[in-house]
Amino acid sequence: MSLARTLAVMRNAPFLGVLGDEALKLLAFGSDPINLKPREGLFDAGDQADHAILVLGGQLRLIPEAENTGPRVYSVGQLIDELALIVPIKRSATAIAQTSCEVIPLARTQMQRILAEYPQAAERLQQRIAGRTQAFVEELSALGDRLRD
């Protein structure tokens, strides 16, 4: 996939789009796409995640380790394990290509360098995370209210 197409996909990913074009270019240059065949595995639940995965093409099925949730299919522009860009996490699901699939791993170390070099991007990302956290807290509060009724 061309750099222009990769950047277009990155711009449309909500978590990444706030970074700005220069930061996205550096993130893209620091990553090599991976092509997967149908039914080929990418990672297993429980693996350490030192990078997020952006789907550039095709579909990737995530099969959660937890038995109470079903599989989820990710397609173009969706980011998997985005928090791995910020902090160390473990994969909560196994990823298997559902179709021929192209993904790009985005490394935490690269993201840390970019955020240090582009403080305004770091601020926009912090605001995005804070907004999502606030929305999550509000959803939990509303759920608690419904359960008490």
N, C-alpha and C positions, 0 to 999 in steps of 0.2 A: 504494500500500500504506500502511496506517495506521502511525503511529509505534509502536503497541503490537505490531503484527505484525513490523515491522522489528526492534524490540528483542528479540523472542522469537527471531528467526532469529540475531541477533548473539550472544545469550546461549549459543546452542547451537554456535556456531563455536568450536572449542577454543582457537584463538589469541586470540580476542576475549573469550570468556566469563570469563577471569580478570580482566578490567579492572573489573568491577562496574557496576551499573546507572547510577550518576551519570555515570561516564566514557563509557559506551555512549550515553547520551542526548546528550551533547555531540558525540560522533562522528557520530551519526545526524543531528542538527540541522545539522551542517556539511556535509552531503552531499545531493545531489539524485539520486534514482533515474533510471536510464536504461532506457527500454523499447526492445527490439530485435525486429525481425521475423525470421522464419526466414531463414537464410543472410546476414543482415546482419553486417558485421564490426564489432568493437569496437576491436581494436588489432592491430598487426603485430609479428612477431618482430623484435627489434632496436630497437624503440621504447624510449625512456626511460620508466621507470615511476616516477612521483612519487606513485602511489597504488596500493593493493591494490583488488581487486574482490571484493565479496561477492555471491553469487548469491541473489536473493530469490525468484525464481520461474522456471520453465522450465529449459532446459538450454543450456549453452554448451560448444562443442567447442573444445579447444585442440589446434592442430596444431604440434608441435614443429619447431624449425628443424633440429635434429639428425636425420639420416636413420635413425639406429639405434633410434629409439623411435617408437611409433605414437601416434595421436591419443588424447586423453583427454577424457571428458565430465564436466563439473561441473554439479551441480544444487543445489537449495535448501540453503543453509547452508554451502556450501563457499566457502572463501576462496582467491583466486588471487593469487599473488605477494605473500604476506604480509610477506616481508622488505622490500618497498617501503615499508612503514609505518615502518621503522626506518632503512634506508640506501638510497642511490640504487642502482638496479639497471636492467638492460635486460631487456625481455621476451624470454623464451626460446622463445615460441610465438606463433602467430597465433590470435586468438580470434574465433570465428564462432558466431552463435546457431544452435543446432540446431533449436530450437523458438522460439515466441514466448518472450521472456525478459525478466526485469526484474533489473537489477543495480544495485548502489550502489557508486560509487567512494569509497574511504576515503583521504583525503589524509594524506601524511606530515607536512605542516606542522600539521594539526589534531591528529594523534596526538602530535606533540612537545609541543604546548601542553597536551594532556590529561595526558601523563606528568609534565610539570613541575608541574601543578596537583594531581595525585593521586599522590604518591610511593609510596603503598602499592600502587597499581595497577602502577606501574613496577617495583616489587620483585617482584610476582607474575608479571609478564610476563618479567622477567629469569630468575626461577626456572624458568618454563616453557621458555624458550629453552635454558637451561643443561641441563635434563633431556633435552630433545630432542637436544642436541648430544652429551651423554654416551651416550645410546642409539645414536646414529649411530656414534660412536667404537667402541662395543662391537660393533656389527654389522660394522664394517670389520675389527676385530680377529678376530672369528669367521670372516669370509670369508678373511682372510689365513691363519688356521690351517688351514682346509679346503684352500686352494690349495697349502699346503706339504706336506700329507699325500699 
